């Protein structure tokens, strides 16, 4: 695996690094790639999440915390300069295998430090049962991109006030608050952040490197522009006549918005921290004009595998979510 490096140490905003993942995935056919990055205080929420239910927008604005939506699914995370972000790109479209490999190799690296690390069944890396890293992914043709946090250290005041997960999500994790769920590398080791980054890079990549040029940087900056638009950051705001929130073990949290008229479905939308594998619109379009009954919805979904759209979502789970 090669480590992707930049031509200089100029700091960038978070959209630059998200775009950098996609840029190298689309433009460099040279096997698996990995890099680390850090940003000033920023909240990053998933593609399918509602910002007003996941982020304390007023708190972020008052405290100079930036807010960005990413292209991957999953939950909301906080990052700052004492939090290391990890990016992994591989030539595979097998999402579960990619995710398992990514979380396993990060957990294995932590074990070399003598830490009691493990990768959970979904997307977390744990030390002594507490979350130290959360991960997400998305697909482009023939490539998978997995990325995540690594809590070397962090501002606990910001992380507990900037992020506002639902009580259902916390209950599903068996905890009462964000603070009680997470831990940091600094709580378990006296290694410096620079030493930690060096150890991570050496463990995963050795001396292998892919060095980007200034022209690559300019191309990434231009490609990142859509991330800054209000339409992208705030635009996921479904309106429905009927709404409900449910957590499905090992699949994610769903907010379901259903609009019906005369007992017939007009629209269905789902937001949450689940992981999408492809555009959800074709799946939900199958339900437009269908009678709002479990039987009719089940018939409309005959021959369709929802797990190819949302990871872990079966036909039975989907029907249950709608009711």
N, C-alpha and C positions, 0 to 999 in steps of 0.2 A: 504494500500500500504506500502511496506517495503523499507527502505532506504538501498542501498548497500554501505557498507564501506570497506575500505582496512585495512590490519593489521597494517600499519604504515603510516607515512607522507612522504615517499620517493616520490619525483616528477618523473613523467614519460612523455615521448613524446606522441604526439597526437595519433599515431596508437595504443598505449596501451589501451587508453580509448575507442576507437572505437571497439577494439577487446573485451574489457571487457563487452560491451553491448551484443555482440553476444555470448560470453562465458556464461554469466549468463542466457541469454535467452534459450540457448541450454541445460544447465546443472541444472537449478533450477526451479522446478515446484511448485512455491509457490505464485501464484497470481501476481498482478502488482508490478513492481519494479521501483525505481527511484534513480538517484544519480547525483551529480554535480562535475565538475572538471575544472581545469584551466591549461593552458600551457603557455610556453614562446612564443614570437611572431611567429605566424603560419598562413598561408593561407590554407584554406581547400576548395577544389572545388569538384563539383558533379561528379558522376560516368560517366555521358555522356557529360561532358564539354571538350572543347579543351583548354588546359592550356595556349597556346599562345594567345588566344582571350580573356581570362578571368583574367589572372595574368600577372603582370609586372615582369617577371622572373628576369631580370637584377636588378631591384630595390630590389627585395627580397634577391637576392644573395649578393648585396652590403651592405645590412642592416641587415644581419643575420636572415632573416625571413624564417622559414622552409616552405616547400610546400608539401602537401599531398592530394591524391585523396581518397575520401570516397566511400563506397559501395552504399550509397543512392543517389537519384537524387537531383534535386534542384540546387540552385545557389552557387556562390562563397562567402565565408565569411572570415573575418579576426578575429583572436583571440589573446589575450595576457593575462597577469596575472590580469588585471583589467576587464576582460571579463569572465563571468561565462558561462560554457557550461552545458547544461541540457540533461539528457538521461532518457527516459521512455520506459519501456518494458511491454507489456501486452499480455494476452492470447486471442488474437483475430486476425482474418485475414480479418476483415472488415476495410479496410484502411481509408475510408472517416470518419467512425464513430470514429476510433482511433485518427485520426488527429484532428477532431473536439473536442474530449474530452480533448486531450493533450493541445491544444491551449486555450481552454476555462478555464481549471483549472489553467493555468499559468496567464491568464488575470484576473481571479477571485482573485488570490493571490495579484496581483498588485492593484486591487481595494480595498483590505483590508487596503492598505497603503494610501488610499485616492487619488490614481492616476486615471486619466481618461483613463483607459485601455480598449482595445477591441481586439478581434481576427478577422482578415480579412477573406475574402472568400477563400483565398488560403492557405498561409502558414506563414503569418506575424502576430506579436502581436504589437499593436500600442499604443502609449501614445500621446494624443492630435493630432492624425492623423499622427504621425511620427513613423517610425519603430524602435522598441527597441529590437525585437527578431525575428529572421528568423528560420524556421524549415524545416526539411526534414524527410524522413522515408525510411525504406526498410523492406521486409518480409523475414522470414524464416518459415519453416513449423509450422503452428498453432500459430505463434507469430508475433507480429508487434513491430518494434523498431522505435520510433520517437525521434529525437534529435534536439537541436537547440542552438542558442546563447542567451545570455542575456547581453546586453550592460549596465553593471553597470557604467563603464567608459571606455575610450579607447584612444589610440594614434591616433588622427584624421589625422595626417600627414601620418602615415603608412596606415591607412585604405583607404585614398583617393588616395594614390600612388601605393599601392600594388595590388589593385583590379581594373580591367578595364572593366566594363560592357559595352555592346554596347549602342549606342545612342537610338536605338529602344527600348531597355529594359527600359531605364530611361524615355523615352517619354511615355511608357505605364503606368508608375507610376506617370506621371504628374510632374516630377521634372527634373532639369537640371544637377544635380550632385549627387554623392553618399552622400556628406556632407549634402546637403539640404534635403535628404530623411530620415536621421536617427536622433535619439536622444539617450540619456543615462539616467539611473536612477538618476545619480548625478545632472543632470540638473533639476530634479523635486523633489528631496528629499535630506536631509542631513544625511540619514541613512548610517552607515559604511558598507563596503562590508561584513565583518564578521557577522554583525547584519542582513544584508539582507539574507545571506545564511542560518543563523539560522532560520529566519522567514519563508523562503521558505521550508526548511526541515520540520519544525514543522507543517506548514499549510498543507502540502501534505502527510506526513508520521506519524506525531505524534512521538511516541516512538518506532514504529516498525522498526526493523533492520535486515538485512542479512549481517553478517560479513564474508568476505572472508578470507581464510587462506593463508599462505606463499606458499603452494603447488598450490593454485589457481592462485596466482600471477605468479609463474613460468610457469604454463600452458598458461596463457594469453600472457606472453612475447614470448613464443615459437610460439603461434598461430598468433601473430602479424607480423611475419617476412615478409610475402608477401607485406605488405603495403610499405615497404622501397625500393622495387625494382624499378629501372628506367622503366622497362617494364610496371609496374602498374601505376606509377606516370605520365609518359609521353606518354604511348603507344597508347592512343586514338587519332589517327591522320588520319582520313579518307582522301582519295584522290578521287576526283570525277571530271568528265568532266564538269558537270553542278552543280553549287552551289548557294544557296539562303538562306537568313535569314528572318524569319517571327516571329512575336509575336502573339500568340493566347490568348485572354483574358481568365484568370482563368485556363489556361492549361500550358503556359510557352513559352519560346523562343526556336525556332527550327532552326538549320542549317541543310539544306537538301542537301545531296551529291548524285547525280544520275549519274551512268555510263551507257550509251546506245551504241548500235552498230547496224547499219542497222534498226533503229527505234524500237529496242527491248531492254528491260531493262536487263542489265548485273548485276547490283548491286544497292542497295539503302542503305544509312546509314543516321542516324539522330543523331545529338549531340545537347546539350542544357541543360537548367535548368528544364526540365520537370521531372515528377515523374514516375519512372517505377515500374510496379507491377509484371512483369515477363520478362524473356529473350526476347529481341526484335528480335532476329535472326529468329525464326519461322514465325513471321509476315512478315518481309521483304523478306524471302525466297519465300513466296507466289507470289512475284512480279517478280522473276527472270524468264526470258524467255517470259514475257508478253509484248505485243505491247505497246509502250509508248503513249497511248491515254487515256483520261478520261474514255471512255466507257469500254475499255478492262481492265483497272485497277479496275474499279468498279465491273466488272463481276468477276475478280479474287478474289475479297474480299467478294463476296457473302457468307453470313452465318458466317462471321468473325466479332467479336466485338473488335475493336482496343482498347477500353477503358479498356479491361481486361489486356492489355499490358502496355499502357501508360494512366495514370489517366486523364480523361476528353477528350481523343482523340476519336472522332467519325469517322465513315467511310467517311462521307462527308468532314470533316476537313482534313483527311489524303489525300484524292484525291486532294483537293485544295492545300495542301502543296506541293504536287509533281508537281504542275503546276504554 
